[in-house]
Structures are given as structure tokens and as C-alpha cells.
Amino acid sequence: MRILLVLAHPLENSFAASTAAVAKEALEGSGHTVDLLDLYREDFDPRLTIAERGSYHAKSQDTSAVAGLVERLKAADGLVLVFPQWWFNFPAILKGFFDRVFAPGVAFDHDPDGGRIIPRLQNIRVFLALTTTGSPWWVVHLYMGNPVRRLLKRGIAAFCSRGVDFRMISLHDMDRATEAKRKRHLERVRTLLGRLR
């Protein structure tokens, strides 16, 4: 498969960067082709433009400013996101990636009768999220209801590709995670992506 691996973290020496490196190595080791999209290193601007928002409900949305990223998404068979959760949400740069690249005419079509949107990313068969949280497991799941997982699985993945294989693995309580715990998490990532077919 051709995998679009999206990294969203400003620091080059971050744990997210290490996770992306392990993911890339495991995927390539299993024979997949990996297109690494490092949003910060590629200087992605997350701000939706006036033209993009203005054409959102038009017959053809203006995605010219992100045409290269749209083509990379359309060329992929799988999508792997690597990011930290900040304030129980996506980093702004990743949210902007969804806003600008997962656009009408690219990731979905509007139902002309006003119903549920129509998925267009049928090329994406696998959708994985590799993430960390600063909070303990119980805060994310029991108190907050795991909002990022819900948004990704029930919203973005389900609305953009029917029948997509969605999985998410998280390292919780990242700020207090020991080196051994971090290594175990990276091994989980390596195992999961090494088995991807």
C-alpha cells in the first residue's frame, strides 16, 4: 500500500517525531511505500483562506492553494496520523489540514438534498492515529469521553471513506511516562504497523 504518514509536531526531537520514524520504518519494512508529510517542516499554513471558505458550498471548491496535498491524499491507500493531543484536541496545524485538504469535492460531497455527506476517499482503506495525551487514561476516557477518537472515527474517517479500517493507539500521561513506558509504546506502534497488509 501507499501510506500518507502525517506528522503534526513543531519539535524535530519530539516523541511524536520518534513515533513517526518508527512508523515509517515498520511500514517500509513490510513493503509499503511511505509518503511522509511533516506539516511543520513543509511549512503548512492551517488557516482556511477566504477563497476556500467562500467556495465551500459551490459546485467546485477552490483547493488550488493545497492542490499538492490533495493529490498526495488521493494517491494514498492508507492514512497514518502522528500527533499529540493538546487540550483534548488536535494541534491547530492538524485541524487546519482537515479543514483545508479534507474539502468538499476531495474527501466528501454535499448531499444535494441536504442529507448526510457523501464519502469520496474510497482510496483510503486504512486510517490510523498514533497519539499521546498529557492526561491519564481515566481523564481522557471517563471524564472527557475520548473526544479525539470520537472525532476521528465517527466523524472524519466514517464520513470520508465507507468501511475504512480505523484504529488509534495512545500513550496516556505522557508528561510522566518513563523511558520504559515510551519504549513499550513505540514497540506497540512497530508491531501494529508491521502487521498492516
Contact map, one row per residue, 1 for C-alpha under 8 A:
11100000000000000000000000000011100000000000000000000000000000000000000000011100000000000000000000000000000000000000000000000000000000000000000000000000000000000000000000000000000000000000000000001
11110000000000000000000000000001111000000000000000000000000000000000000000111100000000000000000000000000000000000000000000000000000000000000000000000000000000000000000000000000000000000000000000000
11111000000000000000000000000001111000000000000000000000000000000000000000011111000000000000000000000000000000000000000000000000000000000000000000000000000000000000000000000000000000000000000000000
01111100000000000000000000000000011110000000000000000000000000000000000110011111000000000000000000000000000000000000000000000000000000000000000000000000000000000000000000000000000000000000000000000
00111110000000000001000100000000011110000000000000000000000000000000000000000011110000000000000000000000000000000000000000000000000000000000000000000000000000000000000000000000000000000000000000000
00011111000000000000000000000000000111100000000000000000000000000000000000000011110000000000000000000000000000000000000000000000000000000000000000000000000000000000000000000000000000000000000000000
00001111100000011001000000000000000111100000000000000000000000000000000000000000111000000000000000000000000000000000000000000000000000000000000000000000000000000000000000000000000000000000000000000
00000111110000010000000000000000000001110000000000000000000000000000000000000000111100000010110000000000000000000000000000000000000000000000000000000000000000000000000000000000000000000000000000000
00000011111101011000000000000000000000110000000000000000000000000000000000000000001100000010000000000000000000000000000000000000000000000000000000000000000000000000000000000000000000000000000000000
00000001111100000000000000000000000000010000000000000000000000000000000000000000000000000000000000000000000000000000000000000000000000000000000000000000000000000000000000000000000000000000000000000
00000000111111001000000000000000000000000000000000000000000000000000000000000000000000000000000000000000000000000000000000000000000000000000000000000000000000000000000000000000000000000000000000000
00000000111111001000000000000000000000000000000000000000000000000000000000000000000000000000000000000000000000000000000000000000000000000000000000000000000000000000000000000000000000000000000000000
00000000001111101100000000000000000000000000000000000000000000000000000000000000000000000000000000000000000000000000000000000000000000000000000000000000000000000000000000000000000000000000000000000
00000000101111111100000000000000000000000000000000000000000000000000000000000000000000000000000000000000000000000000000000000000000000000000000000000000000000000000000000000000000000000000000000000
00000000000011111110000000000000000000000000000000000000000000000000000000000000000000000000000000000000000000000000000000000000000000000000000000000000000000000000000000000000000000000000000000000
00000011100001111111000000000000000000000000000000000000000000000000000000000000011100000000000000000000000000000000000000000000001000000000000000000000000000000000000000000000000000000000000000000
00000010101111111111100000000000000000000000000000000000000000000000000000000000000000000000000000000000000000000000000000000000000000000000000000000000000000000000000000000000000000000000000000000
00000000000011111111110000000000000000000000000000000000000000000000000000000000000000000000000000000000000000000000000000000000000000000000000000000000000000000000000000000000000000000000000000000
00000000000000111111111000000000000000000000000000000000000000000000000000000000010000000000000000000000000000000000000000000000010000000000000000000000000000000000000000000000000000000100100000000
00001010000000011111111100000000000000000000000000000000000000000000000000000000010000000000000000000000000000000000000000000000000000000000000000000000000000000000000000000000000000000000000000000
00000000000000001111111110000000000000000000000000000000000000000000000000000000000000000000000000000000000000000000000000000000000000000000000000000000000000000000000000000000000000000000000000000
00000000000000000111111111000000000000000000000000000000000000000000000000000000000000000000000000000000000000000000000000000000000000000000000000000000000000000000000000000000000000000100110000000
00000000000000000011111111100000000000000000000000000000000000000000000000000000000000000000000000000000000000000000000000000000000000000000000000000000000000000000000000000000000000000000110010000
00001000000000000001111111110000010100000000000000000000000000000000000000000000000000000000000000000000000000000000000000000000000000000000000000000000000000000000000000000000000000000000000000000
00000000000000000000111111111000000000000000000000000000000000000000000000000000000000000000000000000000000000000000000000000000000000000000000000000000000000000000000000000000000000000000000000000
00000000000000000000011111111100000000000000000000000000000000000000000000000000000000000000000000000000000000000000000000000000000000000000000000000000000000000000000000000000000000000000011011000
00000000000000000000001111111111110000000000000000000000000000000000000000000000000000000000000000000000000000000000000000000000000000000000000000000000000000000000000000000000000000000000000011010
00000000000000000000000111111111110000000000000000000000000000000000000000000000000000000000000000000000000000000000000000000000000000000000000000000000000000000000000000000000000000000000000000000
00000000000000000000000011111111000000000000000000000000000000000000000000000000000000000000000000000000000000000000000000000000000000000000000000000000000000000000000000000000000000000000000001000
00000000000000000000000001111111000000000000000000000000000000000000000000000000000000000000000000000000000000000000000000000000000000000000000000000000000000000000000000000000000000000000000001110
10000000000000000000000000111111100000000000000000000000000000000000000000000000000000000000000000000000000000000000000000000000000000000000000000000000000000000000000000000000000000000000000000000
11100000000000000000000000111111110000000000000000000000000000000000000000000000000000000000000000000000000000000000000000000000000000000000000000000000000000000000000000000000000000000000000000000
11100000000000000000000000110011111000000000000000000000000000000000000000000000000000000000000000000000000000000000000000000000000000000000000000000000000000000000000000000000000000000000000000000
01111000000000000000000100110001111100000000000000000000000000000000000000000000000000000000000000000000000000000000000000000000000000000000000000000000000000000000000000000000000000000000000000000
01111000000000000000000000000000111110000000000000000000000000000000000100000000000000000000000000000000000000000000000000000000000000000000000000000000000000000000000000000000000000000000000000000
00011110000000000000000100000000011111000000000000000000000000000000000000000000000000000000000000000000000000000000000000000000000000000000000000000000000000000000000000000000000000000000000000000
00011110000000000000000000000000001111100100000000000000000000000000000000000000000000000000000000000000000000000000000000000000000000000000000000000000000000000000000000000000000000000000000000000
00000111000000000000000000000000000111111100000000000000000000000000000000000000000000000000000000000000000000000000000000000000000000000000000000000000000000000000000000000000000000000000000000000
00000111100000000000000000000000000011111111000000000000000000000000000000000000000000000000110000000000000000000000000000000000000000000000000000000000000000000000000000000000000000000000000000000
00000001110000000000000000000000000001111111000000000000000000000000000000000000000000000000100000000000000000000000000000000000000000000000000000000000000000000000000000000000000000000000000000000
00000000000000000000000000000000000001111111000000000000000000000000000000000000000000000000000000000000000000000000000000000000000000000000000000000000000000000000000000000000000000000000000000000
00000000000000000000000000000000000011111111000000000000000000000000000000000000000000000000000000000000000000000000000000000000000000000000000000000000000000000000000000000000000000000000000000000
00000000000000000000000000000000000000111111100000000000000000000000000000000000000000000000000000000000000000000000000000000000000000000000000000000000000000000000000000000000000000000000000000000
00000000000000000000000000000000000000111111110000000000000000000000000000000000000000000000100000000000000000000000000000000000000000000000000000000000000000000000000000000000000000000000000000000
00000000000000000000000000000000000000000011111000000000000000000000000000000000000000000000100100000000000000000000000000000000000000000000000000000000000000000000000000000000000000000000000000000
00000000000000000000000000000000000000000001111100000000000000000000000000000000000000000001111110110000000000000000000000000000000000000000000000000000000000000000000000000000000000000000000000000
00000000000000000000000000000000000000000000111110000000000000000000000000000000000000000000000100010000000000000000000000000000000000000000000000000000000000000000000000000000000000000000000000000
00000000000000000000000000000000000000000000011111011000000000000000000000000000000000000000000100110000000000000000000000000000000000000000000000000000000000000000000000000000000000000000000000000
00000000000000000000000000000000000000000000001111111000000000000000000000000000000000000000000000000000000000000000000000000000000000000000000000000000000000000000000000000000000000000000000000000
00000000000000000000000000000000000000000000000111111100000000000000000000000000000000000000000000000000000000000000000000000000000000000000000000000000000000000000000000000000000000000000000000000
00000000000000000000000000000000000000000000000011111110000001000000000000000000000000000000000000000000000000000000000000000000000000000000000000000000000000000000000000000000000000000000000000000
00000000000000000000000000000000000000000000000111111111000011100000000000000000000000000000000000010000000000000000000000000000000000000000000000000000000000000000000000000000000000000000000000000
00000000000000000000000000000000000000000000000111111111000000000000000000000000000000000000000000000000000000000000000000000000000000000000000000000000000000000000000000000000000000000000000000000
00000000000000000000000000000000000000000000000001111111100000000000000000000000000000000000000000000000000000000000000000000000000000000000000000000000000000000000000000000000000000000000000000000
00000000000000000000000000000000000000000000000000111111111111000000000000000000000000000000000000000000000000000000000000000000000000000000000000000000000000000000000000000000000000000000000000000
00000000000000000000000000000000000000000000000000011111110111000000000000000000000000000000000000000011000000000000000000000000000000000000000000000000000000000000000000000000000000000000000000000
00000000000000000000000000000000000000000000000000000111111110000000000000000000000000000000000000000001000001000000000000000000000000000000000000000000000000000000000000000000000000000000000000000
00000000000000000000000000000000000000000000000000000011111110000000000000000000000000000000000000000000000000000000000000000000000000000000000000000000000000000000000000000000000000000000000000000
00000000000000000000000000000000000000000000000000000010111110000000000000000000000000000000000000000000000000000000000000000000000000000000000000000000000000000000000000000000000000000000000000000
00000000000000000000000000000000000000000000000000000011111111000000000000000000000000000000000000000001100000000000000000000000000000000000000000000000000000000000000000000000000000000000000000000
00000000000000000000000000000000000000000000000000010011111111100000000000000000000000000000000000000011100000000000000000000000000000000000000000000000000000000000000000000000000000000000000000000
00000000000000000000000000000000000000000000000000110011000111111000000000000000000000000000000000000000000000000000000000000000000000000000000000000000000000000000000000000000000000000000000000000
00000000000000000000000000000000000000000000000000010000000011111110010000000000000000000000000000011010000000000000000000000000000000000000000000000000000000000000000000000000000000000000000000000
00000000000000000000000000000000000000000000000000000000000001111110000000000000000000000000000000000000000000000000000000000000000000000000000000000000000000000000000000000000000000000000000000000
00000000000000000000000000000000000000000000000000000000000001111110000000000000000000000000000000000000000000000000000000000000000000000000000000000000000000000000000000000000000000000000000000000
00000000000000000000000000000000000000000000000000000000000000111111110000000000000000000000000000011000000000000000000000000000000000000000000000000000000000000000000000000000000000000000000000000
00000000000000000000000000000000000000000000000000000000000000111111111000000000000000000000000000000000000000000000000000000000000000000000000000000000000000000000000000000000000000000000000000000
00000000000000000000000000000000000000000000000000000000000000000111111100000000000000000000000000000000000000000000000000000000000000000000000000000000000000000000000000000000000000000000000000000
00000000000000000000000000000000000000000000000000000000000000000111111110000000000000000000000000001000000000000000000000000000000000000000000000000000000000000000000000000000000000000000000000000
00000000000000000000000000000000000000000000000000000000000000100111111111000000000000000000000000001100010000000000000000000000000000000000000000000000000000000000000000000000000000000000000000000
00000000000000000000000000000000000000000000000000000000000000000011111111100000000000000000000000000000000000000000000000000000000000000000000000000000000000000000000000000000000000000000000000000
00010000000000000000000000000000001000000000000000000000000000000001111111110000000000000000000000000000000000000000000000000000000000000000000000000000000000000000000000000000000000000000000000000
00010000000000000000000000000000000000000000000000000000000000000000111111110000000000000000000000000000000000000000000000000000000000000000000000000000000000000000000000000000000000000000000000000
00000000000000000000000000000000000000000000000000000000000000000000011111110000000000000000000000000000010000000000000010100000000000000000000000000000000000000000000000000000000000000000000000000
01000000000000000000000000000000000000000000000000000000000000000000001111111000000000000000000000000000000000000000000000100000000000000000000000000000000000000000000000000000000000000000000000000
11110000000000000000000000000000000000000000000000000000000000000000000111111110000000000000000000000000000000000000000000110000000000000000000000000000000000000000000000000000000000000000000000000
11110000000000000000000000000000000000000000000000000000000000000000000000111110000000000000000000000000000000000000000000111100000000000000000000000000000000000000000000000000000000000000000000000
11110000000000000000000000000000000000000000000000000000000000000000000000011111000000000000000000000000000000000000000000111110000000000000000000000000000000000000000000000000000000000000000000000
00111100000000000000000000000000000000000000000000000000000000000000000000011111100000000000000000000000000000000000000000010111000000000000000000000000000000000000000000000000000000000000000000000
00111100000000000000000000000000000000000000000000000000000000000000000000000111110000000000000000000000000000000000000000000011110000000000000000000000000000000000000000000000000000000000000000000
00001111000000000000000000000000000000000000000000000000000000000000000000000011111000000000000000000000000000000000000000000001111000000000000000000000000000000000000000000000000000000000000000000
00001111000000010011000000000000000000000000000000000000000000000000000000000001111100000000000000000000000000000000000000000000111000000000000000000000000000000000000000000000000000000000000000000
00000011100000010000000000000000000000000000000000000000000000000000000000000000111110000110000000000000000000000000000000000000111100000000000000000000000000000000000000000000000000000000000000000
00000001100000010000000000000000000000000000000000000000000000000000000000000000011111000110000000000000000000000000000000000000001110000000000000000000000000000000000000000000000000000000000000000
00000000000000000000000000000000000000000000000000000000000000000000000000000000001111111110000000000000000000000000000000000000001111000000000000010000000000000000000000000000000000000000000000000
00000000000000000000000000000000000000000000000000000000000000000000000000000000000111111110000000000000000000000000000000000000000011000000000000000000000000000000000000000000000000000000000000000
00000000000000000000000000000000000000000000000000000000000000000000000000000000000011111000000000000000000000000000000000000000000000000000000000000000000000000000000000000000000000000000000000000
00000000000000000000000000000000000000000000000000000000000000000000000000000000000011111100000000000000000000000000000000000000000010000001000101110000000000000000000000000000000000000000000000000
00000000000000000000000000000000000000000000000000000000000000000000000000000000000011111110000000000000000000000000000000000000000000000000000000110000000000000000000000000000000000000000000000000
00000000000000000000000000000000000000000000000000000000000000000000000000000000001111011111111000000000000000000000000000000000000000000000000000010000000000000000000000000000000000000000000000000
00000001100000000000000000000000000000000000000000000000000000000000000000000000001111001111111000000000000000000000000000000000000000000000000000000000000000000000000000000000000000000000000000000
00000000000000000000000000000000000000000000010000000000000000000000000000000000000000000111111100000000000000000000000000000000000000000000000000000000000000000000000000000000000000000000000000000
00000001000000000000000000000000000000110001110000000000000000000000000000000000000000000111111110000000000000000000000000000000000000000000000000000000000000000000000000000000000000000000000000000
00000001000000000000000000000000000000100000010000000000000000000000000000000000000000000111111111000000000000000000000000000000000000000000000000000000000000000000000000000000000000000000000000000
00000000000000000000000000000000000000000000010000000000000000000000000000000000000000000111111111100000000000000000000000000000000000000000000000000000000000000000000000000000000000000000000000000
00000000000000000000000000000000000000000000111100000000000000000000000000000000000000000001111111110000000000000000000000000000000000000000000000000000000000000000000000000000000000000000000000000
00000000000000000000000000000000000000000000010000000000000000000000000000000000000000000000111111111100000000000000000000000000000000000000000000000000000000000000000000000000000000000000000000000
00000000000000000000000000000000000000000000000000000000000000000000000000000000000000000000011111111110000000000000000000000000000000000000000000000000000000000000000000000000000000000000000000000
00000000000000000000000000000000000000000000010100000000000000000000000000000000000000000000001111111110000000000000000000000000000000000000000000000000000000000000000000000000000000000000000000000
00000000000000000000000000000000000000000000011100010000000000100100000000000000000000000000000111111110000000000000000000000000000000000000000000000000000000000000000000000000000000000000000000000
00000000000000000000000000000000000000000000000000000000000000100100110000000000000000000000000011111110011000000000000000000000000000000000000000000000000000000000000000000000000000000000000000000
00000000000000000000000000000000000000000000000000000000000000000000010000000000000000000000000011111111011100000000000000000000000000000000000000000000000000000000000000000000000000000000000000000
00000000000000000000000000000000000000000000000000000001000010100000000000000000000000000000000001111111111100000000000000000000000000000000000000000000000000000000000000000000000000000000000000000
00000000000000000000000000000000000000000000000000000001100110000000000000000000000000000000000000000111111111000000000000000000000000000000000000000000000000000000000000000000000000000000000000000
00000000000000000000000000000000000000000000000000000000000110000000000000000000000000000000000000000011111110000000000100000000000000000000000000000000000000000000000000000000000000000000000000000
00000000000000000000000000000000000000000000000000000000000000000000010001000000000000000000000000001111111110000000000110000000000000000000000000000000000000000000000000000000000000000000000000000
00000000000000000000000000000000000000000000000000000000000000000000000000000000000000000000000000001111111110000000001110000000000000000000000000000000000000011000000000000000000000000000000000000
00000000000000000000000000000000000000000000000000000000000000000000000000000000000000000000000000000111111111000000111110000000000000000000000000000000000000110000000000000000000000000000000000000
00000000000000000000000000000000000000000000000000000000000000000000000000000000000000000000000000000001111111100000111100000000000000000000000000000000000000000000000000000000000000000000000000000
00000000000000000000000000000000000000000000000000000000100000000000000000000000000000000000000000000001000111110111110000000000000000000000000000000000000000000000000000000000000000000000000000000
00000000000000000000000000000000000000000000000000000000000000000000000000000000000000000000000000000000000011111111110000000000000000000000000000000000000000000000000000000000000000000000000000000
00000000000000000000000000000000000000000000000000000000000000000000000000000000000000000000000000000000000001111110000000000000000000000000000000000000000000000000000000000000000000000000000000000
00000000000000000000000000000000000000000000000000000000000000000000000000000000000000000000000000000000000000111110000000000000000000000000000000000000000000000000000000000000000000000000000000000
00000000000000000000000000000000000000000000000000000000000000000000000000000000000000000000000000000000000001111111000000000000000000000000000000000000000000000000000000000000000000000000000000000
00000000000000000000000000000000000000000000000000000000000000000000000000000000000000000000000000000000000001111111100000000000000000000000000000000000000000000000000000000000000000000000000000000
00000000000000000000000000000000000000000000000000000000000000000000000000000000000000000000000000000000000001100111110000000000000000000000000000000000000000000000000000000000000000000000000000000
00000000000000000000000000000000000000000000000000000000000000000000000000000000000000000000000000000000000111100011111000000000000000000000000000000000000000100000000000000000000000000000000000000
00000000000000000000000000000000000000000000000000000000000000000000000000000000000000000000000000000000000111100001111100000000000000000000000000000000000000110000000000000000000000000000000000000
00000000000000000000000000000000000000000000000000000000000000000000000000000000000000000000000000000000001110000000111111000000000000000000000000000000000000111100000000000000000000000000000000000
00000000000000000000000000000000000000000000000000000000000000000000000000000000000000000000000000000000111110000000011111000000000000000000000000000000000000011000000000000000000000000000000000000
00000000000000000000000000000000000000000000000000000000000000000000000001000000000000000000000000000000011100000000001111110000000000000000000000000000000000011000000000000000000000000000000000000
00000000000000000000000000000000000000000000000000000000000000000000000000000000000000000000000000000000000000000000001111111000000000000000000000000000000000011100000000000000000000000000000000000
00000000000000000000000000000000000000000000000000000000000000000000000001111100000000000000000000000000000000000000000011111000000000000000000000000000000000001000000000000000000000000000000000000
00000000000000000000000000000000000000000000000000000000000000000000000000011110000000000000000000000000000000000000000011111110000000000000000000000000000000001001000000000000000000000000000000000
00000000000000000000000000000000000000000000000000000000000000000000000000001100000000000000000000000000000000000000000001111110000000000000000000000000000000001011100000000000000000000000000000000
00000000000000000000000000000000000000000000000000000000000000000000000000001110000000000000000000000000000000000000000000011111000000000000000000000000000000000001110000000000000000000000000000000
00000000000000000000000000000000000000000000000000000000000000000000000000000111000000000000000000000000000000000000000000011111100000000000000000000000000010000001111000000000000000000000000000000
00000000000000000000000000000000000000000000000000000000000000000000000000000011100000000000000000000000000000000000000000000111110000000000000000000000000000000000011100000000000000000000000000000
00000000000000000000000000000000000000000000000000000000000000000000000000000001111000000000000000000000000000000000000000000011111000000000000000000000000000000000001110000000000000000000000000000
00000000000000000010000000000000000000000000000000000000000000000000000000000001111000000000000000000000000000000000000000000001111100000000000000000000000000000000000111000000000000000000100000000
00000000000000010000000000000000000000000000000000000000000000000000000000000000111110000000000000000000000000000000000000000000111110000000000000000000000000000000000111100000000000000000000000000
00000000000000000000000000000000000000000000000000000000000000000000000000000000001110000000000000000000000000000000000000000000011111000000000000000000000000000000000001111100000000000000000000000
00000000000000000000000000000000000000000000000000000000000000000000000000000000000111010000000000000000000000000000000000000000001111110001000000000000000000000000000001111100000000000000000000000
00000000000000000000000000000000000000000000000000000000000000000000000000000000000011000000000000000000000000000000000000000000000111110000000000000000000000000000000000011110000000000000000000000
00000000000000000000000000000000000000000000000000000000000000000000000000000000000000000000000000000000000000000000000000000000000011111011000000000000000000000000000000011100000000000000000000000
00000000000000000000000000000000000000000000000000000000000000000000000000000000000000000000000000000000000000000000000000000000000011111111000000000000000000000000000000011000000000000000000000000
00000000000000000000000000000000000000000000000000000000000000000000000000000000000000000000000000000000000000000000000000000000000000111111100000000000000000000000000000011000000000000000000000000
00000000000000000000000000000000000000000000000000000000000000000000000000000000000000000000000000000000000000000000000000000000000000011111111000000000000000000000000000000000000000000000000000000
00000000000000000000000000000000000000000000000000000000000000000000000000000000000000000000000000000000000000000000000000000000000000111111111100000000000000000000000000000000000000000000000000000
00000000000000000000000000000000000000000000000000000000000000000000000000000000000000010000000000000000000000000000000000000000000010111111111111100000000000000000000000000000000000000000000000000
00000000000000000000000000000000000000000000000000000000000000000000000000000000000000000000000000000000000000000000000000000000000000001111111111000000000000000000000000000000000000000000000000000
00000000000000000000000000000000000000000000000000000000000000000000000000000000000000000000000000000000000000000000000000000000000000000111111111000000000000000000000000000000000000000000000000000
00000000000000000000000000000000000000000000000000000000000000000000000000000000000000000000000000000000000000000000000000000000000000000111111110000000000000000000000000000000000000000000000000000
00000000000000000000000000000000000000000000000000000000000000000000000000000000000000010000000000000000000000000000000000000000000000000011111111100000000000000000000000000000000000000000000000000
00000000000000000000000000000000000000000000000000000000000000000000000000000000000000000000000000000000000000000000000000000000000000000001111111100000000000000000000000000000000000000000000000000
00000000000000000000000000000000000000000000000000000000000000000000000000000000000000010000000000000000000000000000000000000000000000000001110111111100000000000000000000000000000000000000000000000
00000000000000000000000000000000000000000000000000000000000000000000000000000000000000011000000000000000000000000000000000000000000000000001000111111110000000000000000000000000000000000000000000000
00000000000000000000000000000000000000000000000000000000000000000000000000000000000010011100000000000000000000000000000000000000000000000000000001111111000000000000000000000000000000000000000000000
00000000000000000000000000000000000000000000000000000000000000000000000000000000000000000000000000000000000000000000000000000000000000000000000001111111100000000000000100000000000000000000000000000
00000000000000000000000000000000000000000000000000000000000000000000000000000000000000000000000000000000000000000000000000000000000000000000000001111111111000000000000000000000000000000000000000000
00000000000000000000000000000000000000000000000000000000000000000000000000000000000000000000000000000000000000000000000000000000000000000000000000111111111100000000000000000000000000000000000000000
00000000000000000000000000000000000000000000000000000000000000000000000000000000000000000000000000000000000000000000000000000000000000000000000000011111111110000000000000000000000000000000000000000
00000000000000000000000000000000000000000000000000000000000000000000000000000000000000000000000000000000000000000000000000000000000000000000000000001111111111000000010000000000000000000000000000000
00000000000000000000000000000000000000000000000000000000000000000000000000000000000000000000000000000000000000000000000000000000000000000000000000000111111111100000000000000000000000000000000000000
00000000000000000000000000000000000000000000000000000000000000000000000000000000000000000000000000000000000000000000000000000000000000000000000000000111111111100000000000000000000000000000000000000
00000000000000000000000000000000000000000000000000000000000000000000000000000000000000000000000000000000000000000000000000000000000000000000000000000011111111110000000000000000000000000000000000000
00000000000000000000000000000000000000000000000000000000000000000000000000000000000000000000000000000000000000000000000000000010000000000000000000000001111111111001010000000000000000000000000000000
00000000000000000000000000000000000000000000000000000000000000000000000000000000000000000000000000000000000000000000000000000000000000000000000000000000111111111111000000000000000000000000000000000
00000000000000000000000000000000000000000000000000000000000000000000000000000000000000000000000000000000000100000000111000000000000000000000000000000000011111111100000000000000000000000000000000000
00000000000000000000000000000000000000000000000000000000000000000000000000000000000000000000000000000000001100000000011111000000000000000000000000000000000111111100000000000000000000000000000000000
00000000000000000000000000000000000000000000000000000000000000000000000000000000000000000000000000000000001000000000001111111000000000000000000000000000000011111111000000000000000000000000000000000
00000000000000000000000000000000000000000000000000000000000000000000000000000000000000000000000000000000000000000000001001000000000000000000000000000000000001111111000000000000000000000000000000000
00000000000000000000000000000000000000000000000000000000000000000000000000000000000000000000000000000000000000000000000000001000000000000000000000000000000001001111100000000000000000000000000000000
00000000000000000000000000000000000000000000000000000000000000000000000000000000000000000000000000000000000000000000000000011110000000000000000000000000000011001111110000000000000000000000000000000
00000000000000000000000000000000000000000000000000000000000000000000000000000000000000000000000000000000000000000000000000001110000000000000000000000000000000000011111000000000000000000000000000000
00000000000000000000000000000000000000000000000000000000000000000000000000000000000000000000000000000000000000000000000000000111000000000000000000000000100010000001111100000000000000000000000000000
00000000000000000000000000000000000000000000000000000000000000000000000000000000000000000000000000000000000000000000000000000011100000000000000000000000000000000000111110000000000000000000000000000
00000000000000000000000000000000000000000000000000000000000000000000000000000000000000000000000000000000000000000000000000000001111000000000000000001000000000000000011111000000000000000000000000000
00000000000000000000000000000000000000000000000000000000000000000000000000000000000000000000000000000000000000000000000000000000111000000000000000000000000000000000001111100000000000000000100000000
00000000000000000000000000000000000000000000000000000000000000000000000000000000000000000000000000000000000000000000000000000000011110000000000000000000000000000000000111110000000000000000000000000
00000000000000000000000000000000000000000000000000000000000000000000000000000000000000000000000000000000000000000000000000000000001110000000000000000000000000000000000011111100000001001000000000000
00000000000000000000000000000000000000000000000000000000000000000000000000000000000000000000000000000000000000000000000000000000000111111000000000000000000000000000000001111100100000000000000000000
00000000000000000000000000000000000000000000000000000000000000000000000000000000000000000000000000000000000000000000000000000000000111111000000000000000000000000000000000111111100000000000000000000
00000000000000000000000000000000000000000000000000000000000000000000000000000000000000000000000000000000000000000000000000000000000111100000000000000000000000000000000000111111100000000000000000000
00000000000000000000000000000000000000000000000000000000000000000000000000000000000000000000000000000000000000000000000000000000000001000000000000000000000000000000000000001111100000000000000000000
00000000000000000000000000000000000000000000000000000000000000000000000000000000000000000000000000000000000000000000000000000000000000000000000000000000000000000000000000001111110000000000000000000
00000000000000000000000000000000000000000000000000000000000000000000000000000000000000000000000000000000000000000000000000000000000000000000000000000000000000000000000000011111111011000000000000000
00000000000000000000000000000000000000000000000000000000000000000000000000000000000000000000000000000000000000000000000000000000000000000000000000000000000000000000000000000001111111000000000000000
00000000000000000000000000000000000000000000000000000000000000000000000000000000000000000000000000000000000000000000000000000000000000000000000000000000000000000000000000000000111111100000000000000
00000000000000000000000000000000000000000000000000000000000000000000000000000000000000000000000000000000000000000000000000000000000000000000000000000000000000000000000000000000011111110000000000000
00000000000000000000000000000000000000000000000000000000000000000000000000000000000000000000000000000000000000000000000000000000000000000000000000000000000000000000000000000000111111111000000000000
00000000000000000000000000000000000000000000000000000000000000000000000000000000000000000000000000000000000000000000000000000000000000000000000000000000000000000000000000100000111111111100000000000
00000000000000000000000000000000000000000000000000000000000000000000000000000000000000000000000000000000000000000000000000000000000000000000000000000000000000000000000000000000001111111110000000000
00000000000000000000000000000000000000000000000000000000000000000000000000000000000000000000000000000000000000000000000000000000000000000000000000000000000000000000000000000000000111111111000000000
00000000000000000000000000000000000000000000000000000000000000000000000000000000000000000000000000000000000000000000000000000000000000000000000000000000000000000000000000100000000011111111100000000
00000000000000000010010000000000000000000000000000000000000000000000000000000000000000000000000000000000000000000000000000000000000000000000000000000000000000000000000000000000000001111111110000000
00000000000000000000000000000000000000000000000000000000000000000000000000000000000000000000000000000000000000000000000000000000000000000000000000000000000000000000000000000000000000111111111000000
00000000000000000000000000000000000000000000000000000000000000000000000000000000000000000000000000000000000000000000000000000000000000000000000000000000000000000000000000000000000000011111111100000
00000000000000000010011000000000000000000000000000000000000000000000000000000000000000000000000000000000000000000000000000000000010000000000000000000000000000000000000010000000000000001111111110000
00000000000000000000011001000000000000000000000000000000000000000000000000000000000000000000000000000000000000000000000000000000000000000000000000000000000000000000000000000000000000000111111111000
00000000000000000000000001000000000000000000000000000000000000000000000000000000000000000000000000000000000000000000000000000000000000000000000000000000000000000000000000000000000000000011111111100
00000000000000000000000000000000000000000000000000000000000000000000000000000000000000000000000000000000000000000000000000000000000000000000000000000000000000000000000000000000000000000001111111110
00000000000000000000001001100000000000000000000000000000000000000000000000000000000000000000000000000000000000000000000000000000000000000000000000000000000000000000000000000000000000000000111111110
00000000000000000000000001101100000000000000000000000000000000000000000000000000000000000000000000000000000000000000000000000000000000000000000000000000000000000000000000000000000000000000011111110
00000000000000000000000000000100000000000000000000000000000000000000000000000000000000000000000000000000000000000000000000000000000000000000000000000000000000000000000000000000000000000000001111111
00000000000000000000000000100100000000000000000000000000000000000000000000000000000000000000000000000000000000000000000000000000000000000000000000000000000000000000000000000000000000000000000111111
10000000000000000000000000000000000000000000000000000000000000000000000000000000000000000000000000000000000000000000000000000000000000000000000000000000000000000000000000000000000000000000000000111
